[in-house]
Amino acid sequence: MYSLYAYIILDMHMYAANIYFWKHCRINYSFMFGFNQGTELSYQDIFLFSTGLAVSAHIPPTIHYQFGFQVCYFL
């Protein structure tokens, strides 16, 4: 289950790195891929979103393992 999240987050980080290197080398990727000028996401936006997704996917298992699974024996 978490491997899907890891794959999506890794893919988004790699996409952000590609955009960073394209900007650094002055390649007009928005023209190449047919994006509207001025509406494409920057590498900072993609990296921030993917990092937020990674943190939000990491919080529930961390809380679960830290506090333990509570079993109700009175049922």
C-alpha positions as semicolon CSV with decimal commas, in nm:
position;residue;x (nm);y (nm);z (nm)
1;M;0,000;0,000;0,000
2;Y;0,270;0,246;0,094
3;S;0,482;0,151;-0,205
4;L;0,227;0,326;-0,428
5;Y;0,265;0,645;-0,222
6;A;0,642;0,612;-0,238
7;Y;0,632;0,570;-0,615
8;I;0,408;0,876;-0,660
9;I;0,625;1,088;-0,431
10;L;0,946;0,969;-0,597
11;D;0,797;1,046;-0,938
12;M;0,699;1,396;-0,828
13;H;1,044;1,461;-0,680
14;M;1,207;1,346;-1,004
15;Y;0,973;1,572;-1,205
16;A;1,068;1,867;-0,982
17;A;1,437;1,786;-1,033
18;N;1,385;1,770;-1,411
19;I;1,216;2,109;-1,411
20;Y;1,498;2,253;-1,200
21;F;1,764;2,129;-1,443
22;W;1,561;2,245;-1,743
23;K;1,535;2,593;-1,590
24;H;1,904;2,588;-1,502
25;C;1,998;2,498;-1,860
26;R;1,744;2,750;-1,997
27;I;1,532;2,494;-2,178
28;N;1,179;2,617;-2,250
29;Y;0,995;2,307;-2,130
30;S;0,655;2,478;-2,117
31;F;0,677;2,544;-2,492
32;M;0,802;2,191;-2,565
33;F;0,514;2,023;-2,379
34;G;0,247;2,270;-2,487
35;F;0,176;2,427;-2,147
36;N;0,024;2,773;-2,139
37;Q;0,290;3,034;-2,072
38;G;0,265;3,162;-1,716
39;T;0,040;2,884;-1,585
40;E;0,299;2,606;-1,548
41;L;0,416;2,504;-1,203
42;S;0,767;2,585;-1,090
43;Y;0,996;2,325;-0,940
44;Q;0,948;2,485;-0,596
45;D;0,571;2,433;-0,617
46;I;0,602;2,069;-0,723
47;F;0,866;1,994;-0,460
48;L;0,657;2,161;-0,189
49;F;0,346;1,963;-0,289
50;S;0,531;1,631;-0,307
51;T;0,702;1,693;0,028
52;G;0,367;1,780;0,186
53;L;0,218;1,462;0,042
54;A;0,509;1,259;0,180
55;V;0,470;1,408;0,526
56;S;0,092;1,361;0,527
57;A;0,133;0,997;0,419
58;H;0,400;0,939;0,686
59;I;0,210;1,080;0,985
60;P;-0,061;0,810;1,033
61;P;0,179;0,510;1,048
62;T;0,409;0,702;1,279
63;I;0,126;0,781;1,519
64;H;0,002;0,424;1,497
65;Y;0,342;0,274;1,581
66;Q;0,423;0,528;1,850
67;F;0,101;0,487;2,049
68;G;0,040;0,124;1,966
69;F;-0,272;-0,049;1,851
70;Q;-0,533;-0,035;2,126
71;V;-0,745;-0,350;2,144
72;C;-1,069;-0,346;2,338
73;Y;-1,098;-0,675;2,532
74;F;-1,437;-0,592;2,686
75;L;-1,648;-0,681;2,382
